[in-house]
Amino acid sequence: MWGDSTYYMYDGGVIAADTKITLQDAELVTYEWVAPENLEGYVRPSMVERLRECYRTLETGETLEMSNLD
């Protein structure tokens, strides 16, 4: 259905545990930090492995390009 979608993932850096998060009412109701190994149930199955690959690139420093065929 959304075969022409583009996703951009950016490294937002490290956010301290005591950082106050302010949500904009018109955009978000809540937020939650989720570890890569716990992504199932938070995003659709096709995104789980893609997000884990993104986390992996943070460790390796590489640039990752994926398509809907990956």
PQR file of N, CA, C, O and H, with PARSE charges and radii, in Angstrom:
ATOM      1  N   MET A   1       0.814  -1.196   0.000 -0.4000 1.5000
ATOM      2  CA  MET A   1       0.000   0.000   0.000 -0.0000 2.0000
ATOM      3  C   MET A   1       0.857   1.259   0.000  0.5500 1.7000
ATOM      4  O   MET A   1       0.553   2.199  -0.734 -0.5500 1.4000
ATOM      5  N   TRP A   2       1.916   1.307   0.798 -0.4000 1.5000
ATOM      6  CA  TRP A   2       2.756   2.493   0.895 -0.0000 2.0000
ATOM      7  C   TRP A   2       4.137   2.210   0.304  0.5500 1.7000
ATOM      8  O   TRP A   2       5.148   2.600   0.890 -0.5500 1.4000
ATOM      9  H   TRP A   2       2.164   0.544   1.394  0.4000 1.0000
ATOM     10  N   GLY A   3       4.193   1.552  -0.822 -0.4000 1.5000
ATOM     11  CA  GLY A   3       5.454   1.167  -1.436 -0.0000 2.0000
ATOM     12  C   GLY A   3       6.349   2.332  -1.797  0.5500 1.7000
ATOM     13  O   GLY A   3       7.553   2.148  -1.976 -0.5500 1.4000
ATOM     14  H   GLY A   3       3.372   1.236  -1.298  0.4000 1.0000
ATOM     15  N   ASP A   4       5.796   3.522  -1.909 -0.4000 1.5000
ATOM     16  CA  ASP A   4       6.610   4.677  -2.281 -0.0000 2.0000
ATOM     17  C   ASP A   4       7.005   5.521  -1.074  0.5500 1.7000
ATOM     18  O   ASP A   4       7.446   6.658  -1.242 -0.5500 1.4000
ATOM     19  H   ASP A   4       4.818   3.671  -1.763  0.4000 1.0000
ATOM     20  N   SER A   5       6.859   5.002   0.117 -0.4000 1.5000
ATOM     21  CA  SER A   5       7.195   5.745   1.333 -0.0000 2.0000
ATOM     22  C   SER A   5       8.705   5.849   1.507  0.5500 1.7000
ATOM     23  O   SER A   5       9.453   4.978   1.063 -0.5500 1.4000
ATOM     24  H   SER A   5       6.501   4.079   0.254  0.4000 1.0000
ATOM     25  N   THR A   6       9.139   6.910   2.150 -0.4000 1.5000
ATOM     26  CA  THR A   6      10.540   7.107   2.484 -0.0000 2.0000
ATOM     27  C   THR A   6      10.647   7.306   3.987  0.5500 1.7000
ATOM     28  O   THR A   6       9.906   8.095   4.572 -0.5500 1.4000
ATOM     29  H   THR A   6       8.532   7.618   2.510  0.4000 1.0000
ATOM     30  N   TYR A   7      11.566   6.592   4.603 -0.4000 1.5000
ATOM     31  CA  TYR A   7      11.815   6.719   6.033 -0.0000 2.0000
ATOM     32  C   TYR A   7      13.229   7.241   6.231  0.5500 1.7000
ATOM     33  O   TYR A   7      14.161   6.768   5.579 -0.5500 1.4000
ATOM     34  H   TYR A   7      12.169   5.951   4.128  0.4000 1.0000
ATOM     35  N   TYR A   8      13.397   8.192   7.106 -0.4000 1.5000
ATOM     36  CA  TYR A   8      14.710   8.700   7.459 -0.0000 2.0000
ATOM     37  C   TYR A   8      14.923   8.458   8.939  0.5500 1.7000
ATOM     38  O   TYR A   8      14.096   8.851   9.762 -0.5500 1.4000
ATOM     39  H   TYR A   8      12.640   8.575   7.636  0.4000 1.0000
ATOM     40  N   MET A   9      16.015   7.819   9.280 -0.4000 1.5000
ATOM     41  CA  MET A   9      16.352   7.560  10.670 -0.0000 2.0000
ATOM     42  C   MET A   9      17.597   8.369  11.002  0.5500 1.7000
ATOM     43  O   MET A   9      18.583   8.322  10.266 -0.5500 1.4000
ATOM     44  H   MET A   9      16.687   7.499   8.612  0.4000 1.0000
ATOM     45  N   TYR A  10      17.559   9.099  12.085 -0.4000 1.5000
ATOM     46  CA  TYR A  10      18.683   9.931  12.490 -0.0000 2.0000
ATOM     47  C   TYR A  10      19.128   9.558  13.894  0.5500 1.7000
ATOM     48  O   TYR A  10      18.319   9.189  14.745 -0.5500 1.4000
ATOM     49  H   TYR A  10      16.758   9.137  12.683  0.4000 1.0000
ATOM     50  N   ASP A  11      20.424   9.661  14.115 -0.4000 1.5000
ATOM     51  CA  ASP A  11      20.976   9.455  15.444 -0.0000 2.0000
ATOM     52  C   ASP A  11      20.751  10.733  16.235  0.5500 1.7000
ATOM     53  O   ASP A  11      21.362  11.762  15.946 -0.5500 1.4000
ATOM     54  H   ASP A  11      21.081   9.960  13.424  0.4000 1.0000
ATOM     55  N   GLY A  12      19.886  10.672  17.223 -0.4000 1.5000
ATOM     56  CA  GLY A  12      19.585  11.840  18.048 -0.0000 2.0000
ATOM     57  C   GLY A  12      20.527  11.997  19.225  0.5500 1.7000
ATOM     58  O   GLY A  12      20.348  12.888  20.056 -0.5500 1.4000
ATOM     59  H   GLY A  12      19.389   9.836  17.459  0.4000 1.0000
ATOM     60  N   GLY A  13      21.526  11.136  19.300 -0.4000 1.5000
ATOM     61  CA  GLY A  13      22.469  11.221  20.407 -0.0000 2.0000
ATOM     62  C   GLY A  13      21.935  10.535  21.652  0.5500 1.7000
ATOM     63  O   GLY A  13      20.937   9.817  21.606 -0.5500 1.4000
ATOM     64  H   GLY A  13      21.671  10.412  18.625  0.4000 1.0000
ATOM     65  N   VAL A  14      22.605  10.763  22.744 -0.4000 1.5000
ATOM     66  CA  VAL A  14      22.217  10.168  24.023 -0.0000 2.0000
ATOM     67  C   VAL A  14      21.445  11.200  24.828  0.5500 1.7000
ATOM     68  O   VAL A  14      21.892  12.335  24.991 -0.5500 1.4000
ATOM     69  H   VAL A  14      23.416  11.347  22.781  0.4000 1.0000
ATOM     70  N   ILE A  15      20.302  10.806  25.322 -0.4000 1.5000
ATOM     71  CA  ILE A  15      19.475  11.690  26.141 -0.0000 2.0000
ATOM     72  C   ILE A  15      19.577  11.214  27.587  0.5500 1.7000
ATOM     73  O   ILE A  15      19.306  10.050  27.883 -0.5500 1.4000
ATOM     74  H   ILE A  15      19.938   9.884  25.189  0.4000 1.0000
ATOM     75  N   ALA A  16      19.959  12.095  28.463 -0.4000 1.5000
ATOM     76  CA  ALA A  16      20.121  11.729  29.881 -0.0000 2.0000
ATOM     77  C   ALA A  16      18.802  11.239  30.471  0.5500 1.7000
ATOM     78  O   ALA A  16      17.729  11.714  30.099 -0.5500 1.4000
ATOM     79  H   ALA A  16      20.179  13.040  28.223  0.4000 1.0000
ATOM     80  N   ALA A  17      18.893  10.293  31.387 -0.4000 1.5000
ATOM     81  CA  ALA A  17      17.702   9.695  31.992 -0.0000 2.0000
ATOM     82  C   ALA A  17      16.824  10.715  32.707  0.5500 1.7000
ATOM     83  O   ALA A  17      15.612  10.521  32.803 -0.5500 1.4000
ATOM     84  H   ALA A  17      19.764   9.906  31.689  0.4000 1.0000
ATOM     85  N   ASP A  18      17.406  11.788  33.207 -0.4000 1.5000
ATOM     86  CA  ASP A  18      16.617  12.779  33.947 -0.0000 2.0000
ATOM     87  C   ASP A  18      16.141  13.942  33.066  0.5500 1.7000
ATOM     88  O   ASP A  18      15.653  14.947  33.584 -0.5500 1.4000
ATOM     89  H   ASP A  18      18.390  11.946  33.130  0.4000 1.0000
ATOM     90  N   THR A  19      16.277  13.815  31.745 -0.4000 1.5000
ATOM     91  CA  THR A  19      15.834  14.867  30.829 -0.0000 2.0000
ATOM     92  C   THR A  19      14.314  14.937  30.811  0.5500 1.7000
ATOM     93  O   THR A  19      13.645  13.917  30.646 -0.5500 1.4000
ATOM     94  H   THR A  19      16.673  12.999  31.324  0.4000 1.0000
ATOM     95  N   LYS A  20      13.771  16.123  30.978 -0.4000 1.5000
ATOM     96  CA  LYS A  20      12.319  16.310  30.920 -0.0000 2.0000
ATOM     97  C   LYS A  20      11.887  16.315  29.461  0.5500 1.7000
ATOM     98  O   LYS A  20      12.408  17.081  28.651 -0.5500 1.4000
ATOM     99  H   LYS A  20      14.314  16.952  31.112  0.4000 1.0000
ATOM    100  N   ILE A  21      10.944  15.464  29.141 -0.4000 1.5000
ATOM    101  CA  ILE A  21      10.402  15.368  27.785 -0.0000 2.0000
ATOM    102  C   ILE A  21       9.079  16.114  27.756  0.5500 1.7000
ATOM    103  O   ILE A  21       8.193  15.831  28.562 -0.5500 1.4000
ATOM    104  H   ILE A  21      10.521  14.842  29.800  0.4000 1.0000
ATOM    105  N   THR A  22       8.935  17.053  26.849 -0.4000 1.5000
ATOM    106  CA  THR A  22       7.699  17.813  26.709 -0.0000 2.0000
ATOM    107  C   THR A  22       7.003  17.382  25.423  0.5500 1.7000
ATOM    108  O   THR A  22       7.555  17.535  24.333 -0.5500 1.4000
ATOM    109  H   THR A  22       9.655  17.283  26.194  0.4000 1.0000
ATOM    110  N   LEU A  23       5.807  16.852  25.548 -0.4000 1.5000
ATOM    111  CA  LEU A  23       5.038  16.401  24.395 -0.0000 2.0000
ATOM    112  C   LEU A  23       4.108  17.505  23.927  0.5500 1.7000
ATOM    113  O   LEU A  23       3.506  18.202  24.743 -0.5500 1.4000
ATOM    114  H   LEU A  23       5.359  16.728  26.433  0.4000 1.0000
ATOM    115  N   GLN A  24       3.988  17.664  22.629 -0.4000 1.5000
ATOM    116  CA  GLN A  24       3.031  18.609  22.069 -0.0000 2.0000
ATOM    117  C   GLN A  24       1.687  17.893  21.946  0.5500 1.7000
ATOM    118  O   GLN A  24       1.588  16.855  21.291 -0.5500 1.4000
ATOM    119  H   GLN A  24       4.477  17.097  21.966  0.4000 1.0000
ATOM    120  N   ASP A  25       0.663  18.445  22.574 -0.4000 1.5000
ATOM    121  CA  ASP A  25      -0.651  17.793  22.611 -0.0000 2.0000
ATOM    122  C   ASP A  25      -1.166  17.413  21.229  0.5500 1.7000
ATOM    123  O   ASP A  25      -1.806  16.373  21.069 -0.5500 1.4000
ATOM    124  H   ASP A  25       0.742  19.288  23.107  0.4000 1.0000
ATOM    125  N   ALA A  26      -0.898  18.232  20.248 -0.4000 1.5000
ATOM    126  CA  ALA A  26      -1.415  17.971  18.902 -0.0000 2.0000
ATOM    127  C   ALA A  26      -0.657  16.857  18.192  0.5500 1.7000
ATOM    128  O   ALA A  26      -1.109  16.370  17.155 -0.5500 1.4000
ATOM    129  H   ALA A  26      -0.378  19.077  20.378  0.4000 1.0000
ATOM    130  N   GLU A  27       0.491  16.446  18.732 -0.4000 1.5000
ATOM    131  CA  GLU A  27       1.306  15.462  18.033 -0.0000 2.0000
ATOM    132  C   GLU A  27       1.400  14.118  18.745  0.5500 1.7000
ATOM    133  O   GLU A  27       1.263  13.072  18.110 -0.5500 1.4000
ATOM    134  H   GLU A  27       0.858  16.842  19.574  0.4000 1.0000
ATOM    135  N   LEU A  28       1.629  14.133  20.044 -0.4000 1.5000
ATOM    136  CA  LEU A  28       1.858  12.893  20.781 -0.0000 2.0000
ATOM    137  C   LEU A  28       1.040  12.850  22.056  0.5500 1.7000
ATOM    138  O   LEU A  28       0.791  13.874  22.693 -0.5500 1.4000
ATOM    139  H   LEU A  28       1.741  14.983  20.559  0.4000 1.0000
ATOM    140  N   VAL A  29       0.630  11.651  22.412 -0.4000 1.5000
ATOM    141  CA  VAL A  29      -0.091  11.448  23.657 -0.0000 2.0000
ATOM    142  C   VAL A  29       0.865  10.942  24.731  0.5500 1.7000
ATOM    143  O   VAL A  29       0.757  11.316  25.899 -0.5500 1.4000
ATOM    144  H   VAL A  29       0.833  10.819  21.895  0.4000 1.0000
ATOM    145  N   THR A  30       1.804  10.088  24.323 -0.4000 1.5000
ATOM    146  CA  THR A  30       2.767   9.502  25.249 -0.0000 2.0000
ATOM    147  C   THR A  30       4.030   9.119  24.493  0.5500 1.7000
ATOM    148  O   THR A  30       4.054   9.171  23.263 -0.5500 1.4000
ATOM    149  H   THR A  30       1.892   9.784  23.374  0.4000 1.0000
ATOM    150  N   TYR A  31       5.055   8.744  25.197 -0.4000 1.5000
ATOM    151  CA  TYR A  31       6.278   8.231  24.588 -0.0000 2.0000
ATOM    152  C   TYR A  31       6.833   7.134  25.481  0.5500 1.7000
ATOM    153  O   TYR A  31       6.484   7.032  26.657 -0.5500 1.4000
ATOM    154  H   TYR A  31       5.035   8.702  26.196  0.4000 1.0000
ATOM    155  N   GLU A  32       7.691   6.328  24.911 -0.4000 1.5000
ATOM    156  CA  GLU A  32       8.325   5.253  25.672 -0.0000 2.0000
ATOM    157  C   GLU A  32       9.631   4.892  24.976  0.5500 1.7000
ATOM    158  O   GLU A  32       9.666   4.762  23.752 -0.5500 1.4000
ATOM    159  H   GLU A  32       7.974   6.412  23.956  0.4000 1.0000
ATOM    160  N   TRP A  33      10.704   4.728  25.745 -0.4000 1.5000
ATOM    161  CA  TRP A  33      11.970   4.272  25.192 -0.0000 2.0000
ATOM    162  C   TRP A  33      11.907   2.747  25.130  0.5500 1.7000
ATOM    163  O   TRP A  33      11.562   2.094  26.115 -0.5500 1.4000
ATOM    164  H   TRP A  33      10.676   4.833  26.739  0.4000 1.0000
ATOM    165  N   VAL A  34      12.239   2.190  23.979 -0.4000 1.5000
ATOM    166  CA  VAL A  34      12.160   0.743  23.781 -0.0000 2.0000
ATOM    167  C   VAL A  34      13.507   0.234  23.282  0.5500 1.7000
ATOM    168  O   VAL A  34      14.042   0.735  22.294 -0.5500 1.4000
ATOM    169  H   VAL A  34      12.520   2.721  23.179  0.4000 1.0000
ATOM    170  N   ALA A  35      14.043  -0.753  23.965 -0.4000 1.5000
ATOM    171  CA  ALA A  35      15.311  -1.358  23.561 -0.0000 2.0000
ATOM    172  C   ALA A  35      15.121  -2.149  22.266  0.5500 1.7000
ATOM    173  O   ALA A  35      14.036  -2.679  22.022 -0.5500 1.4000
ATOM    174  H   ALA A  35      13.608  -1.160  24.768  0.4000 1.0000
ATOM    175  N   PRO A  36      16.153  -2.235  21.443 -0.5600 1.5000
ATOM    176  CA  PRO A  36      16.033  -2.954  20.169  0.2800 2.0000
ATOM    177  C   PRO A  36      15.513  -4.382  20.312  0.5500 1.7000
ATOM    178  O   PRO A  36      14.771  -4.865  19.456 -0.5500 1.4000
ATOM    179  N   GLU A  37      15.897  -5.044  21.377 -0.4000 1.5000
ATOM    180  CA  GLU A  37      15.451  -6.433  21.558 -0.0000 2.0000
ATOM    181  C   GLU A  37      13.986  -6.542  21.973  0.5500 1.7000
ATOM    182  O   GLU A  37      13.444  -7.646  22.029 -0.5500 1.4000
ATOM    183  H   GLU A  37      16.500  -4.652  22.072  0.4000 1.0000
ATOM    184  N   ASN A  38      13.339  -5.416  22.263 -0.4000 1.5000
ATOM    185  CA  ASN A  38      11.934  -5.426  22.702 -0.0000 2.0000
ATOM    186  C   ASN A  38      10.990  -4.727  21.726  0.5500 1.7000
ATOM    187  O   ASN A  38       9.900  -4.316  22.123 -0.5500 1.4000
ATOM    188  H   ASN A  38      13.779  -4.519  22.217  0.4000 1.0000
ATOM    189  N   LEU A  39      11.374  -4.585  20.485 -0.4000 1.5000
ATOM    190  CA  LEU A  39      10.573  -3.825  19.519 -0.0000 2.0000
ATOM    191  C   LEU A  39       9.260  -4.501  19.112  0.5500 1.7000
ATOM    192  O   LEU A  39       8.293  -3.821  18.769 -0.5500 1.4000
ATOM    193  H   LEU A  39      12.260  -4.919  20.162  0.4000 1.0000
ATOM    194  N   GLU A  40       9.225  -5.838  19.148 -0.4000 1.5000
ATOM    195  CA  GLU A  40       7.996  -6.529  18.770 -0.0000 2.0000
ATOM    196  C   GLU A  40       6.846  -6.023  19.628  0.5500 1.7000
ATOM    197  O   GLU A  40       6.996  -5.864  20.839 -0.5500 1.4000
ATOM    198  H   GLU A  40      10.011  -6.391  19.426  0.4000 1.0000
ATOM    199  N   GLY A  41       5.710  -5.771  19.012 -0.4000 1.5000
ATOM    200  CA  GLY A  41       4.557  -5.260  19.732 -0.0000 2.0000
ATOM    201  C   GLY A  41       4.481  -3.743  19.750  0.5500 1.7000
ATOM    202  O   GLY A  41       3.444  -3.177  20.097 -0.5500 1.4000
ATOM    203  H   GLY A  41       5.589  -5.900  18.028  0.4000 1.0000
ATOM    204  N   TYR A  42       5.583  -3.071  19.376 -0.4000 1.5000
ATOM    205  CA  TYR A  42       5.591  -1.607  19.320 -0.0000 2.0000
ATOM    206  C   TYR A  42       5.503  -1.098  17.887  0.5500 1.7000
ATOM    207  O   TYR A  42       4.907  -0.053  17.627 -0.5500 1.4000
ATOM    208  H   TYR A  42       6.425  -3.530  19.095  0.4000 1.0000
ATOM    209  N   VAL A  43       6.093  -1.834  16.971 -0.4000 1.5000
ATOM    210  CA  VAL A  43       6.058  -1.466  15.552 -0.0000 2.0000
ATOM    211  C   VAL A  43       5.679  -2.695  14.751  0.5500 1.7000
ATOM    212  O   VAL A  43       5.763  -3.821  15.242 -0.5500 1.4000
ATOM    213  H   VAL A  43       6.577  -2.683  17.182  0.4000 1.0000
ATOM    214  N   ARG A  44       5.266  -2.471  13.524 -0.4000 1.5000
ATOM    215  CA  ARG A  44       4.866  -3.616  12.695 -0.0000 2.0000
ATOM    216  C   ARG A  44       6.077  -4.509  12.443  0.5500 1.7000
ATOM    217  O   ARG A  44       7.210  -4.029  12.434 -0.5500 1.4000
ATOM    218  H   ARG A  44       5.198  -1.557  13.125  0.4000 1.0000
ATOM    219  N   PRO A  45       5.844  -5.806  12.240 -0.5600 1.5000
ATOM    220  CA  PRO A  45       6.948  -6.765  12.097  0.2800 2.0000
ATOM    221  C   PRO A  45       7.973  -6.377  11.033  0.5500 1.7000
ATOM    222  O   PRO A  45       9.166  -6.615  11.218 -0.5500 1.4000
ATOM    223  N   SER A  46       7.537  -5.794   9.938 -0.4000 1.5000
ATOM    224  CA  SER A  46       8.484  -5.442   8.873 -0.0000 2.0000
ATOM    225  C   SER A  46       9.454  -4.341   9.297  0.5500 1.7000
ATOM    226  O   SER A  46      10.517  -4.192   8.695 -0.5500 1.4000
ATOM    227  H   SER A  46       6.567  -5.601   9.787  0.4000 1.0000
ATOM    228  N   MET A  47       9.104  -3.578  10.314 -0.4000 1.5000
ATOM    229  CA  MET A  47       9.981  -2.501  10.787 -0.0000 2.0000
ATOM    230  C   MET A  47      10.956  -2.963  11.863  0.5500 1.7000
ATOM    231  O   MET A  47      11.978  -2.313  12.083 -0.5500 1.4000
ATOM    232  H   MET A  47       8.240  -3.699  10.803  0.4000 1.0000
ATOM    233  N   VAL A  48      10.663  -4.063  12.532 -0.4000 1.5000
ATOM    234  CA  VAL A  48      11.510  -4.531  13.633 -0.0000 2.0000
ATOM    235  C   VAL A  48      12.949  -4.724  13.153  0.5500 1.7000
ATOM    236  O   VAL A  48      13.874  -4.171  13.746 -0.5500 1.4000
ATOM    237  H   VAL A  48       9.833  -4.591  12.353  0.4000 1.0000
ATOM    238  N   GLU A  49      13.146  -5.497  12.094 -0.4000 1.5000
ATOM    239  CA  GLU A  49      14.501  -5.780  11.633 -0.0000 2.0000
ATOM    240  C   GLU A  49      15.166  -4.536  11.054  0.5500 1.7000
ATOM    241  O   GLU A  49      16.373  -4.350  11.205 -0.5500 1.4000
ATOM    242  H   GLU A  49      12.394  -5.947  11.613  0.4000 1.0000
ATOM    243  N   ARG A  50      14.392  -3.692  10.398 -0.4000 1.5000
ATOM    244  CA  ARG A  50      14.954  -2.443   9.871 -0.0000 2.0000
ATOM    245  C   ARG A  50      15.486  -1.566  11.001  0.5500 1.7000
ATOM    246  O   ARG A  50      16.588  -1.024  10.904 -0.5500 1.4000
ATOM    247  H   ARG A  50      13.411  -3.843  10.276  0.4000 1.0000
ATOM    248  N   LEU A  51      14.712  -1.427  12.063 -0.4000 1.5000
ATOM    249  CA  LEU A  51      15.154  -0.614  13.197 -0.0000 2.0000
ATOM    250  C   LEU A  51      16.373  -1.224  13.878  0.5500 1.7000
ATOM    251  O   LEU A  51      17.269  -0.500  14.312 -0.5500 1.4000
ATOM    252  H   LEU A  51      13.818  -1.867  12.142  0.4000 1.0000
ATOM    253  N   ARG A  52      16.411  -2.534  13.973 -0.4000 1.5000
ATOM    254  CA  ARG A  52      17.575  -3.190  14.572 -0.0000 2.0000
ATOM    255  C   ARG A  52      18.821  -2.952  13.724  0.5500 1.7000
ATOM    256  O   ARG A  52      19.919  -2.788  14.257 -0.5500 1.4000
ATOM    257  H   ARG A  52      15.683  -3.122  13.620  0.4000 1.0000
ATOM    258  N   GLU A  53      18.651  -2.933  12.411 -0.4000 1.5000
ATOM    259  CA  GLU A  53      19.778  -2.612  11.527 -0.0000 2.0000
ATOM    260  C   GLU A  53      20.246  -1.179  11.768  0.5500 1.7000
ATOM    261  O   GLU A  53      21.447  -0.907  11.747 -0.5500 1.4000
ATOM    262  H   GLU A  53      17.760  -3.066  11.978  0.4000 1.0000
ATOM    263  N   CYS A  54      19.319  -0.275  11.993 -0.4000 1.5000
ATOM    264  CA  CYS A  54      19.682   1.116  12.291 -0.0000 2.0000
ATOM    265  C   CYS A  54      20.487   1.194  13.585  0.5500 1.7000
ATOM    266  O   CYS A  54      21.492   1.902  13.646 -0.5500 1.4000
ATOM    267  H   CYS A  54      18.343  -0.496  12.010  0.4000 1.0000
ATOM    268  N   TYR A  55      20.060   0.484  14.603 -0.4000 1.5000
ATOM    269  CA  TYR A  55      20.817   0.462  15.860 -0.0000 2.0000
ATOM    270  C   TYR A  55      22.219  -0.103  15.631  0.5500 1.7000
ATOM    271  O   TYR A  55      23.196   0.389  16.195 -0.5500 1.4000
ATOM    272  H   TYR A  55      19.243  -0.091  14.553  0.4000 1.0000
ATOM    273  N   ARG A  56      22.306  -1.143  14.796 -0.4000 1.5000
ATOM    274  CA  ARG A  56      23.602  -1.759  14.516 -0.0000 2.0000
ATOM    275  C   ARG A  56      24.547  -0.754  13.858  0.5500 1.7000
ATOM    276  O   ARG A  56      25.740  -0.731  14.161 -0.5500 1.4000
ATOM    277  H   ARG A  56      21.512  -1.543  14.338  0.4000 1.0000
ATOM    278  N   THR A  57      24.017   0.071  12.962 -0.4000 1.5000
ATOM    279  CA  THR A  57      24.874   1.042  12.283 -0.0000 2.0000
ATOM    280  C   THR A  57      25.404   2.102  13.249  0.5500 1.7000
ATOM    281  O   THR A  57      26.450   2.701  12.998 -0.5500 1.4000
ATOM    282  H   THR A  57      23.048   0.052  12.716  0.4000 1.0000
ATOM    283  N   LEU A  58      24.692   2.336  14.349 -0.4000 1.5000
ATOM    284  CA  LEU A  58      25.230   3.248  15.362 -0.0000 2.0000
ATOM    285  C   LEU A  58      26.538   2.703  15.944  0.5500 1.7000
ATOM    286  O   LEU A  58      27.450   3.459  16.280 -0.5500 1.4000
ATOM    287  H   LEU A  58      23.842   1.850  14.553  0.4000 1.0000
ATOM    288  N   GLU A  59      26.603   1.389  16.052 -0.4000 1.5000
ATOM    289  CA  GLU A  59      27.807   0.760  16.595 -0.0000 2.0000
ATOM    290  C   GLU A  59      28.935   0.705  15.577  0.5500 1.7000
ATOM    291  O   GLU A  59      30.103   0.843  15.942 -0.5500 1.4000
ATOM    292  H   GLU A  59      25.862   0.776  15.779  0.4000 1.0000
ATOM    293  N   THR A  60      28.604   0.505  14.304 -0.4000 1.5000
ATOM    294  CA  THR A  60      29.631   0.338  13.275 -0.0000 2.0000
ATOM    295  C   THR A  60      30.021   1.652  12.612  0.5500 1.7000
ATOM    296  O   THR A  60      31.108   1.756  12.044 -0.5500 1.4000
ATOM    297  H   THR A  60      27.655   0.392  14.008  0.4000 1.0000
ATOM    298  N   GLY A  61      29.143   2.666  12.674 -0.4000 1.5000
ATOM    299  CA  GLY A  61      29.423   3.945  12.041 -0.0000 2.0000
ATOM    300  C   GLY A  61      29.147   3.979  10.554  0.5500 1.7000
ATOM    301  O   GLY A  61      29.422   4.979   9.891 -0.5500 1.4000
ATOM    302  H   GLY A  61      28.260   2.582  13.136  0.4000 1.0000
ATOM    303  N   GLU A  62      28.605   2.897  10.024 -0.4000 1.5000
ATOM    304  CA  GLU A  62      28.342   2.851   8.586 -0.0000 2.0000
ATOM    305  C   GLU A  62      27.054   3.590   8.233  0.5500 1.7000
ATOM    306  O   GLU A  62      26.236   3.884   9.105 -0.5500 1.4000
ATOM    307  H   GLU A  62      28.381   2.084  10.562  0.4000 1.0000
ATOM    308  N   THR A  63      26.886   3.882   6.963 -0.4000 1.5000
ATOM    309  CA  THR A  63      25.643   4.448   6.445 -0.0000 2.0000
ATOM    310  C   THR A  63      24.847   3.307   5.841  0.5500 1.7000
ATOM    311  O   THR A  63      25.403   2.459   5.143 -0.5500 1.4000
ATOM    312  H   THR A  63      27.550   3.643   6.255  0.4000 1.0000
ATOM    313  N   LEU A  64      23.576   3.279   6.100 -0.4000 1.5000
ATOM    314  CA  LEU A  64      22.728   2.185   5.657 -0.0000 2.0000
ATOM    315  C   LEU A  64      21.644   2.707   4.737  0.5500 1.7000
ATOM    316  O   LEU A  64      20.968   3.684   5.058 -0.5500 1.4000
ATOM    317  H   LEU A  64      23.124   3.968   6.667  0.4000 1.0000
ATOM    318  N   GLU A  65      21.477   2.062   3.599 -0.4000 1.5000
ATOM    319  CA  GLU A  65      20.388   2.396   2.694 -0.0000 2.0000
ATOM    320  C   GLU A  65      19.598   1.121   2.432  0.5500 1.7000
ATOM    321  O   GLU A  65      20.172   0.102   2.046 -0.5500 1.4000
ATOM    322  H   GLU A  65      22.026   1.268   3.338  0.4000 1.0000
ATOM    323  N   MET A  66      18.288   1.171   2.640 -0.4000 1.5000
ATOM    324  CA  MET A  66      17.433   0.005   2.441 -0.0000 2.0000
ATOM    325  C   MET A  66      16.312   0.395   1.492  0.5500 1.7000
ATOM    326  O   MET A  66      16.001   1.573   1.321 -0.5500 1.4000
ATOM    327  H   MET A  66      17.822   1.999   2.954  0.4000 1.0000
ATOM    328  N   SER A  67      15.718  -0.611   0.884 -0.4000 1.5000
ATOM    329  CA  SER A  67      14.544  -0.379   0.042 -0.0000 2.0000
ATOM    330  C   SER A  67      13.419  -1.273   0.527  0.5500 1.7000
ATOM    331  O   SER A  67      13.614  -2.082   1.434 -0.5500 1.4000
ATOM    332  H   SER A  67      15.971  -1.569   1.023  0.4000 1.0000
ATOM    333  N   ASN A  68      12.265  -1.136  -0.059 -0.4000 1.5000
ATOM    334  CA  ASN A  68      11.129  -1.983   0.315 -0.0000 2.0000
ATOM    335  C   ASN A  68      11.384  -3.445  -0.020  0.5500 1.7000
ATOM    336  O   ASN A  68      10.671  -4.325   0.463 -0.5500 1.4000
ATOM    337  H   ASN A  68      12.107  -0.479  -0.796  0.4000 1.0000
ATOM    338  N   LEU A  69      12.385  -3.712  -0.835 -0.4000 1.5000
ATOM    339  CA  LEU A  69      12.707  -5.087  -1.204 -0.0000 2.0000
ATOM    340  C   LEU A  69      13.609  -5.766  -0.192  0.5500 1.7000
ATOM    341  O   LEU A  69      13.788  -6.983  -0.242 -0.5500 1.4000
ATOM    342  H   LEU A  69      12.964  -2.998  -1.228  0.4000 1.0000
ATOM    343  N   ASP A  70      14.188  -4.987   0.742 -0.4000 1.5000
ATOM    344  CA  ASP A  70      15.084  -5.552   1.763 -0.0000 2.0000
ATOM    345  C   ASP A  70      14.304  -6.286   2.816  0.5500 1.7000
ATOM    346  O   ASP A  70      14.890  -6.826   3.754 -0.5500 1.4000
ATOM    347  H   ASP A  70      14.043  -3.998   0.783  0.4000 1.0000
TER
END
